[in-house]
Amino acid sequence: MATSRGIAAFKIDTTGFAKASKDLKGAGPQFRMQMAAGLKEAMQPVLSSAQSHASWSTRIPKTIKISATQSGVSIKAGGAKAPHAAAFENEGNQGSFRHPVFGNLNLWVAQEARPFIHPAITANVDGAMLEKVIAAMDAVFKEAGFI
């Protein structure tokens, strides 16, 4: 789990598939786009679950997005529209986080964390999801002529 500038994020890194990724890059942009679309589709249950886990907020669920490249899939939340998302995600940990009251650096309070991305991943990254990822990769590699 990574956080920066109010963004909570989790990435599944597939750079271990370096040769396949390099071959796919050489095959053309349509195959890279098809791979990204397949990976994003496989992550839809995680997206829905994360939005459900964050339903206590009116802003956070709308900012949860999936992005995919040939080297991985990311799920992120927050940014300018919900800068509090990363704090509430708390790197996937229960417990609390501290913050100043209305920007007063002399008065800090603890607030309960409410992770939403990590529980969604824990609940949805399973054999069925991995099978969808492998099926998406197989389809692209077959169409590109690698297998």
C-alpha positions as CSV (number, residue, x, y, z in Angstrom):
1,M,0.0,0.0,0.0
2,A,1.4,3.4,-1.0
3,T,0.3,6.8,-0.1
4,S,1.3,10.2,-1.4
5,R,-0.4,13.6,-1.5
6,G,-3.8,12.4,-0.2
7,I,-4.0,9.3,-2.5
8,A,-4.4,5.8,-1.2
9,A,-3.1,3.2,-3.7
10,F,-2.5,-0.4,-4.1
11,K,-0.7,-1.9,-7.1
12,I,-0.4,-5.4,-8.4
13,D,3.0,-5.4,-10.1
14,T,3.5,-7.8,-13.0
15,T,7.0,-6.7,-14.0
16,G,8.2,-10.2,-13.4
17,F,6.7,-10.9,-16.8
18,A,9.5,-8.7,-18.3
19,K,10.0,-10.7,-21.5
20,A,6.3,-11.1,-22.2
21,S,5.8,-7.4,-21.4
22,K,8.6,-6.5,-23.8
23,D,7.2,-8.8,-26.5
24,L,3.8,-7.3,-26.1
25,K,5.2,-3.8,-26.4
26,G,6.7,-4.8,-29.7
27,A,3.5,-6.4,-30.9
28,G,1.7,-3.0,-31.1
29,P,-0.4,-0.7,-29.0
30,Q,-3.7,-2.5,-29.6
31,F,-2.4,-5.5,-27.7
32,R,-1.2,-3.3,-24.8
33,M,-4.6,-1.6,-24.7
34,Q,-6.4,-5.0,-24.8
35,M,-4.2,-6.3,-22.0
36,A,-4.9,-3.2,-19.9
37,A,-8.6,-3.6,-20.5
38,G,-8.5,-7.3,-19.5
39,L,-6.7,-6.5,-16.3
40,K,-9.1,-3.7,-15.4
41,E,-12.0,-6.0,-16.0
42,A,-10.5,-8.6,-13.7
43,M,-10.2,-5.9,-11.0
44,Q,-13.9,-4.8,-11.2
45,P,-14.9,-6.9,-8.1
46,V,-12.2,-5.1,-6.1
47,L,-13.4,-1.7,-7.3
48,S,-17.0,-2.4,-6.4
49,S,-16.0,-3.8,-3.0
50,A,-13.7,-0.8,-2.2
51,Q,-16.6,1.6,-3.1
52,S,-18.9,-0.4,-0.9
53,H,-16.4,-0.3,2.0
54,A,-16.1,3.5,1.6
55,S,-19.8,4.1,1.4
56,W,-19.7,5.9,4.7
57,S,-18.1,8.8,2.7
58,T,-19.9,10.9,0.1
59,R,-16.7,11.8,-1.7
60,I,-14.3,8.9,-1.5
61,P,-16.2,6.2,-3.5
62,K,-16.4,8.5,-6.5
63,T,-12.6,8.9,-6.5
64,I,-11.8,5.1,-6.5
65,K,-10.3,4.2,-9.8
66,I,-8.5,1.3,-11.5
67,S,-5.7,2.0,-13.9
68,A,-3.8,-0.6,-15.8
69,T,-0.6,-0.7,-17.9
70,Q,1.3,-3.6,-19.3
71,S,3.4,-3.7,-16.1
72,G,0.6,-3.8,-13.6
73,V,-2.8,-2.8,-12.2
74,S,-3.4,0.0,-9.6
75,I,-6.4,0.9,-7.6
76,K,-6.3,4.5,-6.2
77,A,-8.5,6.8,-4.2
78,G,-8.4,10.4,-3.2
79,G,-6.6,13.3,-4.8
80,A,-8.1,16.8,-4.9
81,K,-11.7,15.6,-4.6
82,A,-11.1,13.5,-1.5
83,P,-7.7,14.4,0.1
84,H,-8.8,12.6,3.3
85,A,-8.9,9.2,1.6
86,A,-5.3,8.3,2.3
87,A,-5.6,9.1,6.0
88,F,-8.7,7.0,6.4
89,E,-7.2,4.1,4.4
90,N,-4.3,4.3,7.0
91,E,-2.2,2.0,4.8
92,G,-4.8,-0.7,5.3
93,N,-4.4,-0.7,9.0
94,Q,-7.2,-0.5,11.6
95,G,-6.6,1.8,14.5
96,S,-6.3,5.6,14.4
97,F,-4.4,8.4,12.7
98,R,-3.6,11.8,14.1
99,H,-4.3,15.2,12.4
100,P,-4.4,18.8,13.4
101,V,-7.8,20.4,14.1
102,F,-8.7,22.7,11.3
103,G,-5.0,23.2,10.4
104,N,-4.1,24.3,14.0
105,L,-0.7,22.7,14.4
106,N,-0.9,23.1,18.1
107,L,-4.1,21.0,18.5
108,W,-3.9,17.4,17.3
109,V,-6.6,14.8,17.6
110,A,-6.8,11.0,16.9
111,Q,-9.4,9.8,14.5
112,E,-10.5,6.2,13.8
113,A,-9.1,4.8,10.5
114,R,-11.6,3.3,8.1
115,P,-9.6,1.2,5.5
116,F,-11.5,0.5,2.3
117,I,-9.0,-0.5,-0.4
118,H,-7.1,-3.1,1.7
119,P,-10.3,-5.0,2.8
120,A,-11.6,-5.0,-0.7
121,I,-8.4,-6.6,-2.0
122,T,-8.3,-9.1,0.9
123,A,-11.9,-10.1,0.1
124,N,-11.5,-10.3,-3.7
125,V,-8.0,-11.3,-4.7
126,D,-8.4,-15.0,-4.8
127,G,-8.0,-17.9,-7.3
128,A,-11.0,-16.8,-9.3
129,M,-9.6,-13.3,-9.8
130,L,-6.2,-14.6,-10.7
131,E,-7.8,-17.0,-13.2
132,K,-9.5,-13.9,-14.9
133,V,-6.1,-12.2,-15.0
134,I,-4.4,-15.3,-16.6
135,A,-7.4,-15.7,-19.0
136,A,-7.0,-12.0,-20.1
137,M,-3.3,-12.5,-20.6
138,D,-3.8,-15.7,-22.5
139,A,-6.3,-14.1,-24.9
140,V,-4.0,-11.2,-25.7
141,F,-0.9,-13.5,-26.1
142,K,-2.9,-15.8,-28.4
143,E,-4.2,-13.0,-30.5
144,A,-0.7,-11.5,-30.7
145,G,0.6,-14.8,-31.9
146,F,2.9,-15.6,-29.0
147,I,1.1,-18.9,-28.1
